[in-house]
Amino acid sequence: MVEDAEVSVVTAVNQNEGSVGDSLASYLPKVDQFYIPEWLTMQFIANNLISFTPLFSYGSTIISIQQSQTALGFSIDICATMLIASILRVSYYLITPYEITLLRQALVMIFIQLILLKTTLNFRPDEYKYNNLHDVESFTQLVHDVWFEYFSTSKPPMFSEDWKLMLKSLSFRNLAGFSYKILLVFIYKFLKFFDPSYKRFKSFWQWDNDRAFWKFLMIFATLQLLLTFVISKVFNWESLSEWMGSLIGSLGLLIESLLPLPQIAILYKLKSVQGFKLILLVSWLCGDTLKITYLIFGANNISIIFLVFALFQMSLDFYIGGQYIYYRFYYDSMRSDQSFLEQLDNDGNREGIELDNFSLSSNSANDSSSESKSASQYSTKRERAHTFSV
C-alpha cells in the first residue's frame, strides 16, 4: 500500500511538472512573438539603416542651416553630386536590377537632397553668388603660357614665322616638360571646376536664378530615365543596354567619389568648420565602409574600377576629417601663437628703431656739445690775444 501510494505521488508530480512545462512552453513563443516579431531580423534592421541613413545625416544639416539662417560653410555642390549620382543609380536599375535596398536608398537620397537644395537656396549667402566669385584662367591661356615657356614662341610654327627658334628649342627635355605641364593644366582645370569659389563654364550650378537649378534637374532626370527605359525595355537592345549600363554605373560611382572635393575647397577657404556637421562626415565614412565591404565580400564579377572609386572617396573623406580636427581644435590657437610671435617681432623692431634714434640723438648732442666747447675755447683764445696786444 505504501509503495502504491508513493508511485501515485510520483506520477502526480510528474504530471504536474509536465503540465507546467507544457504551459510554459506554450507561453514562451507568445512572449517571443510579442516582443521580437519574426520580421524584425538583423537583415531587416541593416537594410533599413542603409536605406534611411541619409534622412538623419542630411536632415541634421537642414536643421542646422535653418537655425543659423545661412548656408555658409556648406557646399551646395554636394546636392548636385548626390542628385546626379542617385538619378544615374535609379536609371541603372532599369537596365540591371540590383537589391531593392540600394534602390530605396537612392530614392530616399533624392528626396532628402531636394529638401536640402531648397533650404540651401533659401539661405544662400552672397559669397556663393556668381558675380561675387573669382575668375579662373582660361584653358587656352594656360596652354599658351606653357608653350611659350618651353618653345620660346608665342604660337605653334604653323601659325608663326619664328619656327626656326622653335626648332632650336626642341629637345627631349623640353618635350617631356611640356607634356608634364599640360597634364598639370588639365588637373588644375579639373580641380578648379569643383572649387565653388571660382566661376565655372556657363555658370553651372552657380546660377543666380533658383529656377535654373530645378529646370536642370528636371531635364536631366527626364532625359536620362526616358533614354534608359527606351533602350532597355522598348527596343530591348541587349548589347547596347549592357554597354550603357556599365557606362552609367561607372559614371555614377565617379561622380559620387568626387563628392568631398567641393567641401574640401569650402573648408580651406573659410578656415573654419562653421555650417559643417560632424554627423555628415560620419555618415560618409560609414557609407564608404559599407560600400567597400559590399564590393569586396558581397558582390560578384565587379570591375576593379568600382573599388578604386570607393577607396578614392574614402581617402577624401579622411582628408576632410583631418581638416575638421585642424580647424576645430588647432587652427585658432596656432594663429594666435603666430600673431603673438609677429607682435614680439614688431616690438623688437620698434625697440631697435628707438635705440637707433636714441644713439643718433646722443651722437648729435655730443657733436653739438663738442662744437659749443670748441667755440667757447676759440672765443677765450681770441680774448687772450686781444688782451696781449693791448
C-alpha positions as a Python dict, from the first residue, in 0.01 Angstrom:
ca = {
    (1, 'M'): (0, 0, 0),
    (2, 'V'): (281, 237, 85),
    (3, 'E'): (458, 161, -239),
    (4, 'D'): (139, 218, -437),
    (5, 'A'): (91, 550, -261),
    (6, 'E'): (449, 655, -341),
    (7, 'V'): (404, 557, -704),
    (8, 'S'): (83, 756, -728),
    (9, 'V'): (251, 1060, -570),
    (10, 'V'): (545, 1043, -813),
    (11, 'T'): (307, 1007, -1106),
    (12, 'A'): (107, 1308, -993),
    (13, 'V'): (425, 1514, -953),
    (14, 'N'): (541, 1414, -1298),
    (15, 'Q'): (204, 1504, -1446),
    (16, 'N'): (213, 1839, -1270),
    (17, 'E'): (567, 1907, -1398),
    (18, 'G'): (461, 1809, -1747),
    (19, 'S'): (160, 2036, -1738),
    (20, 'V'): (371, 2323, -1603),
    (21, 'G'): (634, 2262, -1870),
    (22, 'D'): (372, 2247, -2142),
    (23, 'S'): (208, 2564, -2023),
    (24, 'L'): (549, 2741, -2001),
    (25, 'A'): (646, 2618, -2345),
    (26, 'S'): (318, 2736, -2486),
    (27, 'Y'): (362, 3069, -2313),
    (28, 'L'): (722, 3147, -2425),
    (29, 'P'): (655, 3163, -2801),
    (30, 'K'): (380, 3413, -2732),
    (31, 'V'): (629, 3627, -2541),
    (32, 'D'): (879, 3598, -2828),
    (33, 'Q'): (619, 3687, -3084),
    (34, 'F'): (505, 3983, -2877),
    (35, 'Y'): (847, 4137, -2807),
    (36, 'I'): (1053, 4014, -3106),
    (37, 'P'): (840, 3969, -3417),
    (38, 'E'): (954, 3729, -3683),
    (39, 'W'): (1001, 4005, -3941),
    (40, 'L'): (1232, 4206, -3709),
    (41, 'T'): (1560, 4042, -3808),
    (42, 'M'): (1915, 4173, -3825),
    (43, 'Q'): (1893, 4182, -4203),
    (44, 'F'): (1578, 4392, -4183),
    (45, 'I'): (1749, 4637, -3944),
    (46, 'A'): (2063, 4659, -4161),
    (47, 'N'): (1864, 4716, -4480),
    (48, 'N'): (1663, 4998, -4327),
    (49, 'L'): (1973, 5159, -4177),
    (50, 'I'): (2133, 5165, -4521),
    (51, 'S'): (1816, 5298, -4681),
    (52, 'F'): (1719, 5571, -4435),
    (53, 'T'): (2058, 5690, -4305),
    (54, 'P'): (2050, 5993, -4543),
    (55, 'L'): (1742, 6119, -4360),
    (56, 'F'): (1940, 6155, -4037),
    (57, 'S'): (2274, 6271, -4178),
    (58, 'Y'): (2143, 6534, -4421),
    (59, 'G'): (1838, 6610, -4209),
    (60, 'S'): (2063, 6742, -3932),
    (61, 'T'): (2232, 6967, -4188),
    (62, 'I'): (1895, 7106, -4294),
    (63, 'I'): (1804, 7182, -3932),
    (64, 'S'): (2142, 7349, -3874),
    (65, 'I'): (2103, 7574, -4181),
    (66, 'Q'): (1751, 7675, -4076),
    (67, 'Q'): (1863, 7757, -3723),
    (68, 'S'): (2164, 7963, -3832),
    (69, 'Q'): (1972, 8126, -4121),
    (70, 'T'): (2273, 8084, -4351),
    (71, 'A'): (2426, 7812, -4568),
    (72, 'L'): (2779, 7948, -4524),
    (73, 'G'): (3021, 7660, -4473),
    (74, 'F'): (2809, 7405, -4661),
    (75, 'S'): (2886, 7336, -5025),
    (76, 'I'): (2578, 7342, -5246),
    (77, 'D'): (2770, 7120, -5489),
    (78, 'I'): (2703, 6827, -5255),
    (79, 'C'): (2338, 6843, -5359),
    (80, 'A'): (2434, 6837, -5728),
    (81, 'T'): (2670, 6544, -5679),
    (82, 'M'): (2428, 6327, -5484),
    (83, 'L'): (2125, 6410, -5700),
    (84, 'I'): (2305, 6329, -6027),
    (85, 'A'): (2459, 6012, -5883),
    (86, 'S'): (2125, 5894, -5739),
    (87, 'I'): (1939, 5958, -6065),
    (88, 'L'): (2203, 5757, -6251),
    (89, 'R'): (2165, 5479, -5995),
    (90, 'V'): (1789, 5466, -6047),
    (91, 'S'): (1832, 5453, -6426),
    (92, 'Y'): (2091, 5178, -6382),
    (93, 'Y'): (1826, 4972, -6202),
    (94, 'L'): (1614, 4975, -6518),
    (95, 'I'): (1896, 4802, -6707),
    (96, 'T'): (2043, 4576, -6439),
    (97, 'P'): (1812, 4527, -6138),
    (98, 'Y'): (2002, 4511, -5809),
    (99, 'E'): (1900, 4484, -5445),
    (100, 'I'): (1583, 4673, -5361),
    (101, 'T'): (1755, 4818, -5053),
    (102, 'L'): (2001, 5014, -5266),
    (103, 'L'): (1720, 5136, -5490),
    (104, 'R'): (1526, 5252, -5186),
    (105, 'Q'): (1837, 5431, -5062),
    (106, 'A'): (1871, 5614, -5395),
    (107, 'L'): (1508, 5727, -5382),
    (108, 'V'): (1544, 5843, -5020),
    (109, 'M'): (1862, 6028, -5116),
    (110, 'I'): (1683, 6211, -5397),
    (111, 'F'): (1403, 6309, -5158),
    (112, 'I'): (1628, 6448, -4885),
    (113, 'Q'): (1865, 6619, -5130),
    (114, 'L'): (1577, 6808, -5290),
    (115, 'I'): (1478, 6940, -4947),
    (116, 'L'): (1840, 7026, -4870),
    (117, 'L'): (1878, 7207, -5203),
    (118, 'K'): (1563, 7410, -5136),
    (119, 'T'): (1687, 7504, -4789),
    (120, 'T'): (2034, 7596, -4915),
    (121, 'L'): (1896, 7816, -5190),
    (122, 'N'): (1673, 7997, -4942),
    (123, 'F'): (1969, 8081, -4717),
    (124, 'R'): (2244, 8105, -4979),
    (125, 'P'): (2495, 8375, -4878),
    (126, 'D'): (2614, 8646, -5116),
    (127, 'E'): (2960, 8486, -5130),
    (128, 'Y'): (2810, 8199, -5332),
    (129, 'K'): (2652, 8425, -5595),
    (130, 'Y'): (2808, 8403, -5941),
    (131, 'N'): (2904, 8771, -5969),
    (132, 'N'): (3098, 8751, -5641),
    (133, 'L'): (3311, 8453, -5744),
    (134, 'H'): (3669, 8466, -5869),
    (135, 'D'): (3767, 8436, -6232),
    (136, 'V'): (3981, 8142, -6332),
    (137, 'E'): (4238, 8139, -6610),
    (138, 'S'): (4115, 8013, -6944),
    (139, 'F'): (4243, 7683, -7075),
    (140, 'T'): (4382, 7839, -7393),
    (141, 'Q'): (4574, 8100, -7194),
    (142, 'L'): (4731, 7834, -6974),
    (143, 'V'): (4834, 7623, -7274),
    (144, 'H'): (4975, 7934, -7443),
    (145, 'D'): (5188, 8016, -7137),
    (146, 'V'): (5324, 7661, -7116),
    (147, 'W'): (5402, 7660, -7489),
    (148, 'F'): (5588, 7991, -7467),
    (149, 'E'): (5781, 7868, -7161),
    (150, 'Y'): (5932, 7566, -7338),
    (151, 'F'): (5948, 7667, -7704),
    (152, 'S'): (6001, 8044, -7679),
    (153, 'T'): (5739, 8116, -7944),
    (154, 'S'): (5403, 8277, -7896),
    (155, 'K'): (5226, 8041, -8137),
    (156, 'P'): (5284, 7698, -8291),
    (157, 'P'): (5504, 7703, -8604),
    (158, 'M'): (5211, 7664, -8843),
    (159, 'F'): (5073, 7996, -8719),
    (160, 'S'): (5401, 8177, -8669),
    (161, 'E'): (5709, 8275, -8869),
    (162, 'D'): (5960, 8214, -8590),
    (163, 'W'): (5964, 7837, -8646),
    (164, 'K'): (6343, 7831, -8660),
    (165, 'L'): (6356, 7946, -8299),
    (166, 'M'): (6123, 7663, -8202),
    (167, 'L'): (6334, 7403, -8384),
    (168, 'K'): (6634, 7514, -8184),
    (169, 'S'): (6441, 7464, -7860),
    (170, 'L'): (6320, 7114, -7950),
    (171, 'S'): (6467, 6852, -7720),
    (172, 'F'): (6352, 6552, -7524),
    (173, 'R'): (6376, 6751, -7202),
    (174, 'N'): (6153, 7029, -7333),
    (175, 'L'): (5901, 6786, -7479),
    (176, 'A'): (5883, 6592, -7151),
    (177, 'G'): (5847, 6914, -6951),
    (178, 'F'): (5579, 7044, -7187),
    (179, 'S'): (5378, 6719, -7159),
    (180, 'Y'): (5408, 6724, -6781),
    (181, 'K'): (5292, 7087, -6757),
    (182, 'I'): (4997, 7019, -6991),
    (183, 'L'): (4892, 6731, -6763),
    (184, 'L'): (4911, 6968, -6466),
    (185, 'V'): (4695, 7217, -6658),
    (186, 'F'): (4425, 6952, -6708),
    (187, 'I'): (4438, 6858, -6338),
    (188, 'Y'): (4430, 7224, -6237),
    (189, 'K'): (4123, 7298, -6451),
    (190, 'F'): (3954, 6981, -6325),
    (191, 'L'): (4006, 7075, -5960),
    (192, 'K'): (3903, 7436, -6018),
    (193, 'F'): (3575, 7314, -6164),
    (194, 'F'): (3493, 7158, -5825),
    (195, 'D'): (3605, 7466, -5632),
    (196, 'P'): (3288, 7669, -5563),
    (197, 'S'): (3494, 7984, -5514),
    (198, 'Y'): (3568, 8015, -5887),
    (199, 'K'): (3340, 8076, -6182),
    (200, 'R'): (3252, 7775, -6398),
    (201, 'F'): (3175, 7727, -6762),
    (202, 'K'): (2825, 7858, -6833),
    (203, 'S'): (2796, 7923, -6455),
    (204, 'F'): (2700, 7559, -6398),
    (205, 'W'): (2532, 7511, -6058),
    (206, 'Q'): (2616, 7872, -5974),
    (207, 'W'): (2310, 8034, -6126),
    (208, 'D'): (2166, 8340, -5957),
    (209, 'N'): (1814, 8233, -6056),
    (210, 'D'): (1688, 7949, -5836),
    (211, 'R'): (1462, 7816, -6110),
    (212, 'A'): (1765, 7718, -6317),
    (213, 'F'): (1855, 7451, -6061),
    (214, 'W'): (1513, 7285, -6077),
    (215, 'K'): (1499, 7317, -6455),
    (216, 'F'): (1832, 7139, -6494),
    (217, 'L'): (1732, 6855, -6259),
    (218, 'M'): (1400, 6806, -6435),
    (219, 'I'): (1556, 6794, -6782),
    (220, 'F'): (1843, 6568, -6674),
    (221, 'A'): (1623, 6318, -6489),
    (222, 'T'): (1362, 6304, -6767),
    (223, 'L'): (1612, 6251, -7048),
    (224, 'Q'): (1819, 6001, -6851),
    (225, 'L'): (1530, 5783, -6736),
    (226, 'L'): (1347, 5805, -7069),
    (227, 'L'): (1655, 5711, -7272),
    (228, 'T'): (1738, 5421, -7042),
    (229, 'F'): (1381, 5290, -7045),
    (230, 'V'): (1352, 5309, -7425),
    (231, 'I'): (1681, 5129, -7487),
    (232, 'S'): (1638, 4857, -7224),
    (233, 'K'): (1262, 4793, -7223),
    (234, 'V'): (1112, 4914, -7550),
    (235, 'F'): (1376, 4821, -7809),
    (236, 'N'): (1534, 4557, -7586),
    (237, 'W'): (1884, 4607, -7725),
    (238, 'E'): (2088, 4377, -7501),
    (239, 'S'): (2433, 4469, -7631),
    (240, 'L'): (2363, 4843, -7618),
    (241, 'S'): (2188, 4819, -7283),
    (242, 'E'): (2481, 4629, -7128),
    (243, 'W'): (2729, 4885, -7257),
    (244, 'M'): (2507, 5171, -7140),
    (245, 'G'): (2458, 5004, -6802),
    (246, 'S'): (2831, 4975, -6741),
    (247, 'L'): (2877, 5336, -6853),
    (248, 'I'): (2601, 5465, -6623),
    (249, 'G'): (2729, 5261, -6328),
    (250, 'S'): (3088, 5380, -6370),
    (251, 'L'): (2980, 5741, -6422),
    (252, 'G'): (2759, 5732, -6113),
    (253, 'L'): (3039, 5596, -5896),
    (254, 'L'): (3286, 5850, -6037),
    (255, 'I'): (3055, 6144, -5963),
    (256, 'E'): (2980, 6014, -5615),
    (257, 'S'): (3351, 5963, -5543),
    (258, 'L'): (3412, 6332, -5618),
    (259, 'L'): (3156, 6435, -5356),
    (260, 'P'): (3407, 6562, -5092),
    (261, 'L'): (3607, 6788, -5329),
    (262, 'P'): (3379, 7098, -5308),
    (263, 'Q'): (3355, 7065, -4930),
    (264, 'I'): (3736, 7044, -4905),
    (265, 'A'): (3763, 7370, -5102),
    (266, 'I'): (3499, 7541, -4885),
    (267, 'L'): (3670, 7446, -4558),
    (268, 'Y'): (4009, 7552, -4690),
    (269, 'K'): (3873, 7892, -4795),
    (270, 'L'): (3683, 7963, -4472),
    (271, 'K'): (3947, 7812, -4241),
    (272, 'S'): (3650, 7710, -4026),
    (273, 'V'): (3402, 7423, -3983),
    (274, 'Q'): (3105, 7652, -3930),
    (275, 'G'): (2799, 7509, -4101),
    (276, 'F'): (2952, 7164, -4150),
    (277, 'K'): (2803, 6891, -3932),
    (278, 'L'): (3020, 6612, -3796),
    (279, 'I'): (2738, 6359, -3839),
    (280, 'L'): (2754, 6423, -4214),
    (281, 'L'): (3120, 6320, -4222),
    (282, 'V'): (3045, 6016, -4005),
    (283, 'S'): (2766, 5909, -4241),
    (284, 'W'): (3004, 5945, -4538),
    (285, 'L'): (3265, 5726, -4371),
    (286, 'C'): (3006, 5464, -4270),
    (287, 'G'): (2864, 5461, -4622),
    (288, 'D'): (3211, 5419, -4772),
    (289, 'T'): (3284, 5134, -4533),
    (290, 'L'): (2960, 4955, -4624),
    (291, 'K'): (3022, 5013, -4994),
    (292, 'I'): (3378, 4878, -4986),
    (293, 'T'): (3270, 4580, -4776),
    (294, 'Y'): (2994, 4501, -5023),
    (295, 'L'): (3227, 4534, -5323),
    (296, 'I'): (3491, 4306, -5168),
    (297, 'F'): (3280, 4038, -4998),
    (298, 'G'): (2922, 4066, -5125),
    (299, 'A'): (2948, 4138, -5497),
    (300, 'N'): (3048, 3908, -5780),
    (301, 'N'): (3225, 3999, -6104),
    (302, 'I'): (3281, 4362, -6000),
    (303, 'S'): (3533, 4563, -6200),
    (304, 'I'): (3837, 4693, -6015),
    (305, 'I'): (3742, 5048, -6116),
    (306, 'F'): (3445, 5036, -5875),
    (307, 'L'): (3677, 4957, -5584),
    (308, 'V'): (3923, 5228, -5692),
    (309, 'F'): (3648, 5492, -5690),
    (310, 'A'): (3527, 5380, -5347),
    (311, 'L'): (3878, 5391, -5199),
    (312, 'F'): (3941, 5733, -5355),
    (313, 'Q'): (3622, 5870, -5199),
    (314, 'M'): (3715, 5731, -4858),
    (315, 'S'): (4060, 5893, -4880),
    (316, 'L'): (3893, 6230, -4948),
    (317, 'D'): (3661, 6176, -4652),
    (318, 'F'): (3961, 6111, -4428),
    (319, 'Y'): (4116, 6432, -4559),
    (320, 'I'): (3801, 6622, -4457),
    (321, 'G'): (3830, 6456, -4117),
    (322, 'G'): (4182, 6596, -4086),
    (323, 'Q'): (4054, 6940, -4188),
    (324, 'Y'): (3777, 6919, -3930),
    (325, 'I'): (4020, 6834, -3647),
    (326, 'Y'): (4270, 7101, -3753),
    (327, 'Y'): (4026, 7389, -3799),
    (328, 'R'): (3816, 7292, -3495),
    (329, 'F'): (4087, 7237, -3233),
    (330, 'Y'): (4424, 7369, -3355),
    (331, 'Y'): (4390, 7647, -3611),
    (332, 'D'): (4278, 7926, -3375),
    (333, 'S'): (4546, 7852, -3115),
    (334, 'M'): (4820, 7826, -3379),
    (335, 'R'): (4703, 8151, -3538),
    (336, 'S'): (4705, 8329, -3200),
    (337, 'D'): (5056, 8197, -3128),
    (338, 'Q'): (5172, 8315, -3469),
    (339, 'S'): (5020, 8660, -3420),
    (340, 'F'): (5186, 8678, -3076),
    (341, 'L'): (5524, 8597, -3229),
    (342, 'E'): (5470, 8855, -3501),
    (343, 'Q'): (5382, 9111, -3234),
    (344, 'L'): (5702, 9028, -3047),
    (345, 'D'): (5900, 9071, -3367),
    (346, 'N'): (5734, 9406, -3431),
    (347, 'D'): (5805, 9517, -3074),
    (348, 'G'): (6167, 9412, -3112),
    (349, 'N'): (6198, 9602, -3437),
    (350, 'R'): (6033, 9906, -3275),
    (351, 'E'): (6277, 9890, -2981),
    (352, 'G'): (6567, 9864, -3224),
    (353, 'I'): (6446, 10169, -3409),
    (354, 'E'): (6409, 10358, -3081),
    (355, 'L'): (6762, 10258, -2979),
    (356, 'D'): (6892, 10372, -3315),
    (357, 'N'): (6711, 10702, -3276),
    (358, 'F'): (6847, 10735, -2922),
    (359, 'S'): (7201, 10671, -3039),
    (360, 'L'): (7159, 10921, -3320),
    (361, 'S'): (7021, 11182, -3081),
    (362, 'S'): (7301, 11121, -2830),
    (363, 'N'): (7561, 11149, -3105),
    (364, 'S'): (7407, 11474, -3224),
    (365, 'A'): (7402, 11601, -2868),
    (366, 'N'): (7767, 11511, -2823),
    (367, 'D'): (7852, 11677, -3151),
    (368, 'S'): (7668, 11993, -3050),
    (369, 'S'): (7834, 11996, -2710),
    (370, 'S'): (8175, 11945, -2867),
    (371, 'E'): (8103, 12226, -3114),
    (372, 'S'): (7996, 12460, -2835),
    (373, 'K'): (8302, 12365, -2634),
    (374, 'S'): (8535, 12432, -2924),
    (375, 'A'): (8357, 12761, -2990),
    (376, 'S'): (8399, 12868, -2629),
    (377, 'Q'): (8769, 12773, -2638),
    (378, 'Y'): (8811, 12971, -2960),
    (379, 'S'): (8646, 13278, -2806),
    (380, 'T'): (8869, 13250, -2496),
    (381, 'K'): (9181, 13239, -2713),
    (382, 'R'): (9068, 13547, -2903),
    (383, 'E'): (9013, 13736, -2576),
    (384, 'R'): (9360, 13640, -2455),
    (385, 'A'): (9514, 13750, -2784),
    (386, 'H'): (9331, 14081, -2770),
    (387, 'T'): (9449, 14145, -2413),
    (388, 'F'): (9811, 14062, -2509),
    (389, 'S'): (9802, 14301, -2797),
    (390, 'V'): (9667, 14581, -2580),
}
